[in-house]
Structures are given as structure tokens and as C-alpha cells.
């Protein structure tokens, strides 16, 4: 099985394609190169809270007045060299985060998240005038803040009945139609490969390091700037003229040999056949 589509495989010894292995999986996600997105810059956006203490104080006030706070983050994907990359915002050359923010107490979940993305990425020249809505994809993970502290969990502990915040991650298809992603000047927009995130909580934190696990349920196809498919996640059914197990010459020869033995073929076993070889006694 290969990631190269059958029609593009020019190998003289193409791989054997087994039966499909994609049952009960979500639809294939198409990933475009980073260069396919319309990206610019905008004026700097200072952080809402100057310190962790201020952020937790604001969380406490929100909880006292409105209950659990809802936080939305976008998992924006692109590809480089046919490998998934996650787009992260970098602050002060050290801290990485997914684009997102808090919902207002009265807001609808999706509409509120669309507002958050507009406030973050809408160019200064068109602030509030772009009627095109962000397309929001699957919810792929949730993290829970069980107290007024920095620790989050990917589950609710059994003793917790009143979580203080739920942070939810959604897939954001890219490129978005008629959308310009204007990145604030005080932030960097980086495409980080999954292999850098995987089990790298020391550099990115446990939430970002868990993204490869969340994305493992999806199959991808990788296209160029013109929409031509470059590679795919293996698992689909073989095409009509693909080389499969049933017509592979190695399988046919093996099957013929097996049938011959079953029909009473016998002969002396030698070392090349995999039989026992009598070794001379040592003196």
C-alpha cells in the first residue's frame, strides 16, 4: 500500500493494494499547501490579560455571573511535503496556541466562534464589513478546567460536578472562501508538522501535543495549489487496474506451491525449503 495515488505511481514494482480499510471513518479531508491561503498582517492585538492571575480572576467573575465559560479554538490544517501541519499562533517567540477565544454568555456556539475568528483575523480595512462566514468543521476534542487554576484535563474527574470552563477544538477547513487571514503584527502564524507536536508536551503543552491523537481518526488527501492530488492516506478500495493481492505474481506462485503440497506433492526438504537439516555431530 502506498500514499501515492495509483494513477501517479510510476514504480516498476508497484505496491500490492489490499481491500479497503476505511469503514466507519469520517469523510476524507483535503489539505492544501500553506501558500494556498490568502494571508496578510494587521495592527497588533494586545492580550486581554496582562498576567495569569488576571485571567483567572476574570474567569472567576464570569463563573459567578454566568456559570461555566465556553472557549473555542480552531484546528487549521495545511500540508507541506504531503504531511499535515497545524497552524499555530506564536507569542513572544515562546508560547504557542490555537486561534480562538471565549464566547459571550448569550452567544450561539458556532456564531460566537465565527465572531471570535473575525475579531482575530479580519483585516483592519474590512473590520465588520465582511459578510462571509467562517466554515466550522467537526469538534475534535474538549478540555476541562475543573477549578480556578491553569491545569486542564481531557476528561472530567469523577469528583468534579461543576467545571469552571470547557475548551473545545474544531476543525477549520482551509482555504476559506473569500477570507483573508490577517495576522496581528505581535503574533507569528506558524505551520507546525504533526511529528513535532507528537509527544512534545515540554515544548507545546499537553493540549497541542495531543492533536496528532485527535487527528488520527481522519484520512487526508494532499493537493497542490491547482487542486491536483499528490498523495492520500492509504486505506481506500483498490482501483480497477491496481495491483492487488489476488493477481500479484508472488501470491500466485505461493498459492500454486501450497496447492501442490495439498495435492500430495512430496520431496526431500532442504535448507532452502525451510525444512530441518541434519547437522553432523561435533567431535
ChimeraX commands (.cxc) that place a marker at each C-alpha (Angstrom):
marker #1 position 0.00,0.00,0.00 radius 0.5
marker #1 position 1.30,3.46,-0.88 radius 0.5
marker #1 position 0.38,7.08,-0.23 radius 0.5
marker #1 position 0.95,7.86,-3.91 radius 0.5
marker #1 position -2.28,7.64,-5.95 radius 0.5
marker #1 position -2.37,4.66,-8.30 radius 0.5
marker #1 position -2.51,6.84,-11.40 radius 0.5
marker #1 position 0.67,8.70,-10.39 radius 0.5
marker #1 position 2.70,5.69,-9.29 radius 0.5
marker #1 position 5.49,5.15,-11.84 radius 0.5
marker #1 position 7.36,2.43,-9.98 radius 0.5
marker #1 position 8.28,-0.70,-11.95 radius 0.5
marker #1 position 7.35,-2.68,-8.84 radius 0.5
marker #1 position 4.14,-1.03,-7.56 radius 0.5
marker #1 position 2.89,-2.00,-4.11 radius 0.5
marker #1 position 0.14,-4.54,-3.57 radius 0.5
marker #1 position -3.20,-2.88,-2.77 radius 0.5
marker #1 position -5.32,-4.77,-0.20 radius 0.5
marker #1 position -9.06,-4.44,0.22 radius 0.5
marker #1 position -10.40,-1.18,1.59 radius 0.5
marker #1 position -9.72,-0.38,5.24 radius 0.5
marker #1 position -11.78,2.76,5.81 radius 0.5
marker #1 position -15.07,1.56,7.28 radius 0.5
marker #1 position -16.94,3.86,9.69 radius 0.5
marker #1 position -14.48,6.72,9.27 radius 0.5
marker #1 position -15.29,10.40,8.65 radius 0.5
marker #1 position -15.08,11.80,5.15 radius 0.5
marker #1 position -11.62,12.35,3.70 radius 0.5
marker #1 position -10.22,15.81,4.50 radius 0.5
marker #1 position -8.47,17.65,1.68 radius 0.5
marker #1 position -5.34,19.52,2.77 radius 0.5
marker #1 position -3.94,22.39,0.69 radius 0.5
marker #1 position -0.45,23.90,0.83 radius 0.5
marker #1 position 0.13,26.81,3.18 radius 0.5
marker #1 position 0.65,29.01,0.11 radius 0.5
marker #1 position -2.99,28.46,-0.95 radius 0.5
marker #1 position -4.22,30.72,1.86 radius 0.5
marker #1 position -4.59,34.48,1.50 radius 0.5
marker #1 position -2.54,35.70,4.46 radius 0.5
marker #1 position -1.62,39.27,5.40 radius 0.5
marker #1 position -0.92,41.28,8.56 radius 0.5
marker #1 position -2.91,43.74,10.66 radius 0.5
marker #1 position -2.34,46.01,13.63 radius 0.5
marker #1 position -1.16,44.40,16.86 radius 0.5
marker #1 position -3.71,42.90,19.25 radius 0.5
marker #1 position -2.56,43.03,22.87 radius 0.5
marker #1 position -3.51,40.18,25.17 radius 0.5
marker #1 position -6.70,40.77,27.15 radius 0.5
marker #1 position -4.98,39.87,30.42 radius 0.5
marker #1 position -1.54,41.04,31.44 radius 0.5
marker #1 position -0.92,38.03,33.69 radius 0.5
marker #1 position -2.18,34.56,34.55 radius 0.5
marker #1 position -3.64,35.93,37.78 radius 0.5
marker #1 position -5.75,38.47,35.88 radius 0.5
marker #1 position -7.01,35.78,33.52 radius 0.5
marker #1 position -8.08,33.52,36.37 radius 0.5
marker #1 position -9.73,36.44,38.17 radius 0.5
marker #1 position -11.78,37.20,35.07 radius 0.5
marker #1 position -12.72,33.53,34.82 radius 0.5
marker #1 position -13.94,33.57,38.43 radius 0.5
marker #1 position -16.13,36.62,37.79 radius 0.5
marker #1 position -17.58,35.01,34.67 radius 0.5
marker #1 position -18.39,31.81,36.53 radius 0.5
marker #1 position -20.08,33.66,39.39 radius 0.5
marker #1 position -22.31,35.58,36.95 radius 0.5
marker #1 position -22.86,33.15,34.06 radius 0.5
marker #1 position -21.66,29.68,35.05 radius 0.5
marker #1 position -19.16,27.61,33.08 radius 0.5
marker #1 position -17.27,29.58,30.47 radius 0.5
marker #1 position -17.11,28.30,26.88 radius 0.5
marker #1 position -13.85,28.60,24.97 radius 0.5
marker #1 position -13.47,27.75,21.26 radius 0.5
marker #1 position -10.26,27.01,19.36 radius 0.5
marker #1 position -9.68,26.31,15.67 radius 0.5
marker #1 position -7.52,23.48,14.34 radius 0.5
marker #1 position -6.46,24.87,10.97 radius 0.5
marker #1 position -4.64,22.35,8.79 radius 0.5
marker #1 position -2.45,22.63,5.73 radius 0.5
marker #1 position 0.29,20.41,4.33 radius 0.5
marker #1 position 3.91,20.65,3.34 radius 0.5
marker #1 position 5.55,17.74,1.50 radius 0.5
marker #1 position 2.29,15.78,1.90 radius 0.5
marker #1 position 2.42,15.83,5.71 radius 0.5
marker #1 position -0.25,17.52,7.90 radius 0.5
marker #1 position 0.73,20.78,9.56 radius 0.5
marker #1 position -1.26,22.64,12.23 radius 0.5
marker #1 position -1.35,26.44,12.08 radius 0.5
marker #1 position -0.42,27.92,15.45 radius 0.5
marker #1 position -0.10,31.45,16.76 radius 0.5
marker #1 position 3.21,32.15,18.49 radius 0.5
marker #1 position 3.54,34.80,21.17 radius 0.5
marker #1 position 6.89,36.29,22.19 radius 0.5
marker #1 position 8.85,33.54,20.39 radius 0.5
marker #1 position 7.97,31.03,23.08 radius 0.5
marker #1 position 4.26,30.39,23.71 radius 0.5
marker #1 position 2.13,28.62,21.08 radius 0.5
marker #1 position -1.65,28.46,20.92 radius 0.5
marker #1 position -4.51,27.65,18.57 radius 0.5
marker #1 position -6.53,30.63,17.30 radius 0.5
marker #1 position -9.64,31.11,19.38 radius 0.5
marker #1 position -11.27,32.85,22.31 radius 0.5
marker #1 position -14.16,32.99,24.78 radius 0.5
marker #1 position -17.80,33.05,23.81 radius 0.5
marker #1 position -20.18,35.63,25.22 radius 0.5
marker #1 position -22.74,34.15,27.65 radius 0.5
marker #1 position -25.68,34.77,25.31 radius 0.5
marker #1 position -23.99,33.68,22.06 radius 0.5
marker #1 position -24.75,30.65,19.94 radius 0.5
marker #1 position -21.75,28.31,19.86 radius 0.5
marker #1 position -20.96,28.43,16.13 radius 0.5
marker #1 position -21.94,32.07,15.58 radius 0.5
marker #1 position -19.88,33.06,18.59 radius 0.5
marker #1 position -16.84,31.21,17.31 radius 0.5
marker #1 position -17.22,32.85,13.90 radius 0.5
marker #1 position -17.19,36.23,15.66 radius 0.5
marker #1 position -14.03,35.26,17.57 radius 0.5
marker #1 position -12.23,34.31,14.34 radius 0.5
marker #1 position -13.36,37.53,12.65 radius 0.5
marker #1 position -12.07,39.67,15.50 radius 0.5
marker #1 position -8.75,37.84,15.40 radius 0.5
marker #1 position -8.13,37.60,11.65 radius 0.5
marker #1 position -10.32,40.18,9.89 radius 0.5
marker #1 position -8.18,42.84,8.13 radius 0.5
marker #1 position -8.26,46.34,9.59 radius 0.5
marker #1 position -9.64,47.74,6.32 radius 0.5
marker #1 position -12.70,45.48,6.32 radius 0.5
marker #1 position -13.45,45.16,10.03 radius 0.5
marker #1 position -17.14,44.37,10.45 radius 0.5
marker #1 position -17.92,44.62,6.71 radius 0.5
marker #1 position -17.20,41.06,5.53 radius 0.5
marker #1 position -20.45,39.11,5.41 radius 0.5
marker #1 position -18.77,35.79,4.53 radius 0.5
marker #1 position -18.99,33.41,7.48 radius 0.5
marker #1 position -16.20,31.12,8.59 radius 0.5
marker #1 position -16.85,27.45,7.86 radius 0.5
marker #1 position -16.61,25.46,11.10 radius 0.5
marker #1 position -15.90,21.72,10.87 radius 0.5
marker #1 position -16.00,18.80,13.31 radius 0.5
marker #1 position -15.48,19.22,17.03 radius 0.5
marker #1 position -12.41,17.05,17.56 radius 0.5
marker #1 position -11.64,17.44,21.27 radius 0.5
marker #1 position -12.59,19.01,24.61 radius 0.5
marker #1 position -10.56,20.02,27.66 radius 0.5
marker #1 position -11.97,20.90,31.07 radius 0.5
marker #1 position -10.86,23.40,33.68 radius 0.5
marker #1 position -12.10,21.97,36.96 radius 0.5
marker #1 position -11.05,24.85,39.19 radius 0.5
marker #1 position -9.74,28.40,39.01 radius 0.5
marker #1 position -6.26,27.26,38.03 radius 0.5
marker #1 position -4.20,26.71,34.89 radius 0.5
marker #1 position -4.50,22.91,34.77 radius 0.5
marker #1 position -6.88,21.42,32.17 radius 0.5
marker #1 position -7.95,17.80,31.69 radius 0.5
marker #1 position -9.15,15.90,28.60 radius 0.5
marker #1 position -11.83,14.34,30.83 radius 0.5
marker #1 position -13.93,15.30,33.84 radius 0.5
marker #1 position -12.62,13.79,37.10 radius 0.5
marker #1 position -15.29,11.83,38.96 radius 0.5
marker #1 position -15.39,14.24,41.90 radius 0.5
marker #1 position -15.99,17.30,39.69 radius 0.5
marker #1 position -19.64,18.27,39.21 radius 0.5
marker #1 position -19.21,21.98,38.43 radius 0.5
marker #1 position -16.42,22.57,35.90 radius 0.5
marker #1 position -15.38,26.18,35.51 radius 0.5
marker #1 position -14.55,26.15,31.79 radius 0.5
marker #1 position -14.78,23.90,28.74 radius 0.5
marker #1 position -12.28,24.42,25.93 radius 0.5
marker #1 position -13.46,22.89,22.66 radius 0.5
marker #1 position -11.43,22.34,19.47 radius 0.5
marker #1 position -12.96,22.45,15.98 radius 0.5
marker #1 position -11.50,21.66,12.57 radius 0.5
marker #1 position -11.41,24.75,10.35 radius 0.5
marker #1 position -11.23,23.87,6.63 radius 0.5
marker #1 position -8.65,25.86,4.66 radius 0.5
marker #1 position -8.52,27.81,2.48 radius 0.5
marker #1 position -11.73,29.60,3.42 radius 0.5
marker #1 position -13.69,31.06,0.51 radius 0.5
marker #1 position -13.39,34.86,0.25 radius 0.5
marker #1 position -11.49,35.02,3.54 radius 0.5
marker #1 position -8.25,36.88,4.17 radius 0.5
marker #1 position -6.34,35.75,7.25 radius 0.5
marker #1 position -4.81,38.93,8.64 radius 0.5
marker #1 position -2.39,38.03,11.43 radius 0.5
marker #1 position -1.80,40.64,14.17 radius 0.5
marker #1 position 1.74,42.03,13.98 radius 0.5
marker #1 position 2.56,40.99,17.53 radius 0.5
marker #1 position 1.88,37.33,16.64 radius 0.5
marker #1 position 3.50,34.81,14.31 radius 0.5
marker #1 position 1.46,32.34,12.28 radius 0.5
marker #1 position 3.40,29.09,12.04 radius 0.5
marker #1 position 2.72,25.80,10.27 radius 0.5
marker #1 position 3.92,23.10,12.69 radius 0.5
marker #1 position 4.11,19.46,11.48 radius 0.5
marker #1 position 2.39,16.73,13.46 radius 0.5
marker #1 position 5.69,14.96,14.09 radius 0.5
marker #1 position 6.91,18.00,16.05 radius 0.5
marker #1 position 3.76,18.11,18.17 radius 0.5
marker #1 position 3.57,14.37,18.87 radius 0.5
marker #1 position 4.55,13.60,22.49 radius 0.5
marker #1 position 6.21,17.02,22.75 radius 0.5
marker #1 position 4.32,18.49,25.69 radius 0.5
marker #1 position 7.54,20.01,27.02 radius 0.5
marker #1 position 7.62,22.43,24.06 radius 0.5
marker #1 position 3.93,22.85,23.17 radius 0.5
marker #1 position 1.95,21.80,26.24 radius 0.5
marker #1 position -0.29,18.73,26.64 radius 0.5
marker #1 position -3.22,20.09,24.61 radius 0.5
marker #1 position -1.24,20.76,21.42 radius 0.5
marker #1 position 0.82,17.60,21.89 radius 0.5
marker #1 position -2.46,15.62,21.87 radius 0.5
marker #1 position -3.54,16.92,18.44 radius 0.5
marker #1 position -1.92,14.05,16.49 radius 0.5
marker #1 position -4.06,11.66,18.56 radius 0.5
marker #1 position -7.25,13.61,17.80 radius 0.5
marker #1 position -6.44,13.76,14.09 radius 0.5
marker #1 position -5.60,10.06,13.82 radius 0.5
marker #1 position -9.27,9.26,13.14 radius 0.5
marker #1 position -9.20,11.20,9.86 radius 0.5
marker #1 position -7.90,10.29,6.43 radius 0.5
marker #1 position -6.33,13.01,4.28 radius 0.5
marker #1 position -5.67,13.73,0.66 radius 0.5
marker #1 position -2.98,16.25,-0.20 radius 0.5
marker #1 position -3.38,18.57,-3.19 radius 0.5
marker #1 position -1.23,21.23,-4.83 radius 0.5
marker #1 position -2.18,24.86,-5.47 radius 0.5
marker #1 position -4.14,23.78,-8.55 radius 0.5
marker #1 position -6.14,21.08,-6.76 radius 0.5
marker #1 position -4.21,18.12,-8.19 radius 0.5
marker #1 position -3.98,15.19,-5.77 radius 0.5
marker #1 position -0.38,14.50,-4.74 radius 0.5
marker #1 position -0.86,11.86,-2.04 radius 0.5
marker #1 position -3.55,10.18,0.02 radius 0.5
marker #1 position -3.85,8.35,3.31 radius 0.5
marker #1 position -3.84,4.62,2.41 radius 0.5
marker #1 position -6.99,2.61,3.02 radius 0.5
marker #1 position -9.37,3.14,0.11 radius 0.5
marker #1 position -10.52,0.30,-2.12 radius 0.5
marker #1 position -8.13,-0.59,-4.98 radius 0.5
marker #1 position -8.85,0.96,-8.36 radius 0.5
marker #1 position -9.92,-1.23,-11.27 radius 0.5
marker #1 position -6.42,-1.68,-12.73 radius 0.5
marker #1 position -4.46,-1.60,-9.47 radius 0.5
marker #1 position -2.15,-4.43,-8.48 radius 0.5
marker #1 position -3.94,-6.43,-5.77 radius 0.5
marker #1 position -3.11,-9.45,-3.66 radius 0.5
marker #1 position -5.12,-11.80,-5.88 radius 0.5
marker #1 position -3.21,-11.01,-9.08 radius 0.5
marker #1 position 0.23,-10.36,-7.62 radius 0.5
marker #1 position 2.69,-12.89,-9.11 radius 0.5
marker #1 position 4.31,-13.57,-5.75 radius 0.5
marker #1 position 0.95,-14.50,-4.28 radius 0.5
marker #1 position 0.04,-16.65,-7.29 radius 0.5
marker #1 position 3.32,-18.60,-7.07 radius 0.5
marker #1 position 2.88,-19.11,-3.34 radius 0.5
marker #1 position -0.71,-20.28,-3.82 radius 0.5
marker #1 position 0.36,-22.73,-6.55 radius 0.5
marker #1 position 3.06,-24.19,-4.33 radius 0.5
marker #1 position 0.61,-24.54,-1.46 radius 0.5
marker #1 position -1.93,-26.28,-3.69 radius 0.5
marker #1 position 0.76,-28.63,-4.97 radius 0.5
marker #1 position 1.66,-29.72,-1.45 radius 0.5
marker #1 position -2.02,-30.19,-0.63 radius 0.5
marker #1 position -2.44,-32.47,-3.68 radius 0.5
marker #1 position 0.16,-34.94,-2.45 radius 0.5
marker #1 position 3.35,-33.41,-3.79 radius 0.5
marker #1 position 6.26,-34.63,-1.74 radius 0.5
marker #1 position 10.00,-34.38,-1.90 radius 0.5
marker #1 position 13.07,-34.13,0.24 radius 0.5
marker #1 position 13.22,-31.00,2.32 radius 0.5
marker #1 position 16.37,-28.96,2.17 radius 0.5
marker #1 position 17.56,-25.89,3.97 radius 0.5
marker #1 position 16.31,-23.52,1.28 radius 0.5
marker #1 position 12.79,-25.01,1.57 radius 0.5
marker #1 position 12.74,-24.20,5.25 radius 0.5
marker #1 position 12.90,-27.88,6.37 radius 0.5
marker #1 position 15.05,-29.41,9.06 radius 0.5
marker #1 position 18.66,-30.09,8.09 radius 0.5
marker #1 position 20.58,-32.85,9.85 radius 0.5
marker #1 position 23.77,-31.42,11.27 radius 0.5
marker #1 position 26.89,-33.60,11.79 radius 0.5
marker #1 position 27.72,-34.45,15.37 radius 0.5
marker #1 position 30.51,-32.41,16.81 radius 0.5
marker #1 position 33.68,-34.25,17.74 radius 0.5
marker link #1:1,2 radius 0.2
marker link #1:2,3 radius 0.2
marker link #1:3,4 radius 0.2
marker link #1:4,5 radius 0.2
marker link #1:5,6 radius 0.2
marker link #1:6,7 radius 0.2
marker link #1:7,8 radius 0.2
marker link #1:8,9 radius 0.2
marker link #1:9,10 radius 0.2
marker link #1:10,11 radius 0.2
marker link #1:11,12 radius 0.2
marker link #1:12,13 radius 0.2
marker link #1:13,14 radius 0.2
marker link #1:14,15 radius 0.2
marker link #1:15,16 radius 0.2
marker link #1:16,17 radius 0.2
marker link #1:17,18 radius 0.2
marker link #1:18,19 radius 0.2
marker link #1:19,20 radius 0.2
marker link #1:20,21 radius 0.2
marker link #1:21,22 radius 0.2
marker link #1:22,23 radius 0.2
marker link #1:23,24 radius 0.2
marker link #1:24,25 radius 0.2
marker link #1:25,26 radius 0.2
marker link #1:26,27 radius 0.2
marker link #1:27,28 radius 0.2
marker link #1:28,29 radius 0.2
marker link #1:29,30 radius 0.2
marker link #1:30,31 radius 0.2
marker link #1:31,32 radius 0.2
marker link #1:32,33 radius 0.2
marker link #1:33,34 radius 0.2
marker link #1:34,35 radius 0.2
marker link #1:35,36 radius 0.2
marker link #1:36,37 radius 0.2
marker link #1:37,38 radius 0.2
marker link #1:38,39 radius 0.2
marker link #1:39,40 radius 0.2
marker link #1:40,41 radius 0.2
marker link #1:41,42 radius 0.2
marker link #1:42,43 radius 0.2
marker link #1:43,44 radius 0.2
marker link #1:44,45 radius 0.2
marker link #1:45,46 radius 0.2
marker link #1:46,47 radius 0.2
marker link #1:47,48 radius 0.2
marker link #1:48,49 radius 0.2
marker link #1:49,50 radius 0.2
marker link #1:50,51 radius 0.2
marker link #1:51,52 radius 0.2
marker link #1:52,53 radius 0.2
marker link #1:53,54 radius 0.2
marker link #1:54,55 radius 0.2
marker link #1:55,56 radius 0.2
marker link #1:56,57 radius 0.2
marker link #1:57,58 radius 0.2
marker link #1:58,59 radius 0.2
marker link #1:59,60 radius 0.2
marker link #1:60,61 radius 0.2
marker link #1:61,62 radius 0.2
marker link #1:62,63 radius 0.2
marker link #1:63,64 radius 0.2
marker link #1:64,65 radius 0.2
marker link #1:65,66 radius 0.2
marker link #1:66,67 radius 0.2
marker link #1:67,68 radius 0.2
marker link #1:68,69 radius 0.2
marker link #1:69,70 radius 0.2
marker link #1:70,71 radius 0.2
marker link #1:71,72 radius 0.2
marker link #1:72,73 radius 0.2
marker link #1:73,74 radius 0.2
marker link #1:74,75 radius 0.2
marker link #1:75,76 radius 0.2
marker link #1:76,77 radius 0.2
marker link #1:77,78 radius 0.2
marker link #1:78,79 radius 0.2
marker link #1:79,80 radius 0.2
marker link #1:80,81 radius 0.2
marker link #1:81,82 radius 0.2
marker link #1:82,83 radius 0.2
marker link #1:83,84 radius 0.2
marker link #1:84,85 radius 0.2
marker link #1:85,86 radius 0.2
marker link #1:86,87 radius 0.2
marker link #1:87,88 radius 0.2
marker link #1:88,89 radius 0.2
marker link #1:89,90 radius 0.2
marker link #1:90,91 radius 0.2
marker link #1:91,92 radius 0.2
marker link #1:92,93 radius 0.2
marker link #1:93,94 radius 0.2
marker link #1:94,95 radius 0.2
marker link #1:95,96 radius 0.2
marker link #1:96,97 radius 0.2
marker link #1:97,98 radius 0.2
marker link #1:98,99 radius 0.2
marker link #1:99,100 radius 0.2
marker link #1:100,101 radius 0.2
marker link #1:101,102 radius 0.2
marker link #1:102,103 radius 0.2
marker link #1:103,104 radius 0.2
marker link #1:104,105 radius 0.2
marker link #1:105,106 radius 0.2
marker link #1:106,107 radius 0.2
marker link #1:107,108 radius 0.2
marker link #1:108,109 radius 0.2
marker link #1:109,110 radius 0.2
marker link #1:110,111 radius 0.2
marker link #1:111,112 radius 0.2
marker link #1:112,113 radius 0.2
marker link #1:113,114 radius 0.2
marker link #1:114,115 radius 0.2
marker link #1:115,116 radius 0.2
marker link #1:116,117 radius 0.2
marker link #1:117,118 radius 0.2
marker link #1:118,119 radius 0.2
marker link #1:119,120 radius 0.2
marker link #1:120,121 radius 0.2
marker link #1:121,122 radius 0.2
marker link #1:122,123 radius 0.2
marker link #1:123,124 radius 0.2
marker link #1:124,125 radius 0.2
marker link #1:125,126 radius 0.2
marker link #1:126,127 radius 0.2
marker link #1:127,128 radius 0.2
marker link #1:128,129 radius 0.2
marker link #1:129,130 radius 0.2
marker link #1:130,131 radius 0.2
marker link #1:131,132 radius 0.2
marker link #1:132,133 radius 0.2
marker link #1:133,134 radius 0.2
marker link #1:134,135 radius 0.2
marker link #1:135,136 radius 0.2
marker link #1:136,137 radius 0.2
marker link #1:137,138 radius 0.2
marker link #1:138,139 radius 0.2
marker link #1:139,140 radius 0.2
marker link #1:140,141 radius 0.2
marker link #1:141,142 radius 0.2
marker link #1:142,143 radius 0.2
marker link #1:143,144 radius 0.2
marker link #1:144,145 radius 0.2
marker link #1:145,146 radius 0.2
marker link #1:146,147 radius 0.2
marker link #1:147,148 radius 0.2
marker link #1:148,149 radius 0.2
marker link #1:149,150 radius 0.2
marker link #1:150,151 radius 0.2
marker link #1:151,152 radius 0.2
marker link #1:152,153 radius 0.2
marker link #1:153,154 radius 0.2
marker link #1:154,155 radius 0.2
marker link #1:155,156 radius 0.2
marker link #1:156,157 radius 0.2
marker link #1:157,158 radius 0.2
marker link #1:158,159 radius 0.2
marker link #1:159,160 radius 0.2
marker link #1:160,161 radius 0.2
marker link #1:161,162 radius 0.2
marker link #1:162,163 radius 0.2
marker link #1:163,164 radius 0.2
marker link #1:164,165 radius 0.2
marker link #1:165,166 radius 0.2
marker link #1:166,167 radius 0.2
marker link #1:167,168 radius 0.2
marker link #1:168,169 radius 0.2
marker link #1:169,170 radius 0.2
marker link #1:170,171 radius 0.2
marker link #1:171,172 radius 0.2
marker link #1:172,173 radius 0.2
marker link #1:173,174 radius 0.2
marker link #1:174,175 radius 0.2
marker link #1:175,176 radius 0.2
marker link #1:176,177 radius 0.2
marker link #1:177,178 radius 0.2
marker link #1:178,179 radius 0.2
marker link #1:179,180 radius 0.2
marker link #1:180,181 radius 0.2
marker link #1:181,182 radius 0.2
marker link #1:182,183 radius 0.2
marker link #1:183,184 radius 0.2
marker link #1:184,185 radius 0.2
marker link #1:185,186 radius 0.2
marker link #1:186,187 radius 0.2
marker link #1:187,188 radius 0.2
marker link #1:188,189 radius 0.2
marker link #1:189,190 radius 0.2
marker link #1:190,191 radius 0.2
marker link #1:191,192 radius 0.2
marker link #1:192,193 radius 0.2
marker link #1:193,194 radius 0.2
marker link #1:194,195 radius 0.2
marker link #1:195,196 radius 0.2
marker link #1:196,197 radius 0.2
marker link #1:197,198 radius 0.2
marker link #1:198,199 radius 0.2
marker link #1:199,200 radius 0.2
marker link #1:200,201 radius 0.2
marker link #1:201,202 radius 0.2
marker link #1:202,203 radius 0.2
marker link #1:203,204 radius 0.2
marker link #1:204,205 radius 0.2
marker link #1:205,206 radius 0.2
marker link #1:206,207 radius 0.2
marker link #1:207,208 radius 0.2
marker link #1:208,209 radius 0.2
marker link #1:209,210 radius 0.2
marker link #1:210,211 radius 0.2
marker link #1:211,212 radius 0.2
marker link #1:212,213 radius 0.2
marker link #1:213,214 radius 0.2
marker link #1:214,215 radius 0.2
marker link #1:215,216 radius 0.2
marker link #1:216,217 radius 0.2
marker link #1:217,218 radius 0.2
marker link #1:218,219 radius 0.2
marker link #1:219,220 radius 0.2
marker link #1:220,221 radius 0.2
marker link #1:221,222 radius 0.2
marker link #1:222,223 radius 0.2
marker link #1:223,224 radius 0.2
marker link #1:224,225 radius 0.2
marker link #1:225,226 radius 0.2
marker link #1:226,227 radius 0.2
marker link #1:227,228 radius 0.2
marker link #1:228,229 radius 0.2
marker link #1:229,230 radius 0.2
marker link #1:230,231 radius 0.2
marker link #1:231,232 radius 0.2
marker link #1:232,233 radius 0.2
marker link #1:233,234 radius 0.2
marker link #1:234,235 radius 0.2
marker link #1:235,236 radius 0.2
marker link #1:236,237 radius 0.2
marker link #1:237,238 radius 0.2
marker link #1:238,239 radius 0.2
marker link #1:239,240 radius 0.2
marker link #1:240,241 radius 0.2
marker link #1:241,242 radius 0.2
marker link #1:242,243 radius 0.2
marker link #1:243,244 radius 0.2
marker link #1:244,245 radius 0.2
marker link #1:245,246 radius 0.2
marker link #1:246,247 radius 0.2
marker link #1:247,248 radius 0.2
marker link #1:248,249 radius 0.2
marker link #1:249,250 radius 0.2
marker link #1:250,251 radius 0.2
marker link #1:251,252 radius 0.2
marker link #1:252,253 radius 0.2
marker link #1:253,254 radius 0.2
marker link #1:254,255 radius 0.2
marker link #1:255,256 radius 0.2
marker link #1:256,257 radius 0.2
marker link #1:257,258 radius 0.2
marker link #1:258,259 radius 0.2
marker link #1:259,260 radius 0.2
marker link #1:260,261 radius 0.2
marker link #1:261,262 radius 0.2
marker link #1:262,263 radius 0.2
marker link #1:263,264 radius 0.2
marker link #1:264,265 radius 0.2
marker link #1:265,266 radius 0.2
marker link #1:266,267 radius 0.2
marker link #1:267,268 radius 0.2
marker link #1:268,269 radius 0.2
marker link #1:269,270 radius 0.2
marker link #1:270,271 radius 0.2
marker link #1:271,272 radius 0.2
marker link #1:272,273 radius 0.2
marker link #1:273,274 radius 0.2
marker link #1:274,275 radius 0.2
marker link #1:275,276 radius 0.2
marker link #1:276,277 radius 0.2
marker link #1:277,278 radius 0.2
marker link #1:278,279 radius 0.2
marker link #1:279,280 radius 0.2
marker link #1:280,281 radius 0.2
marker link #1:281,282 radius 0.2
marker link #1:282,283 radius 0.2
view
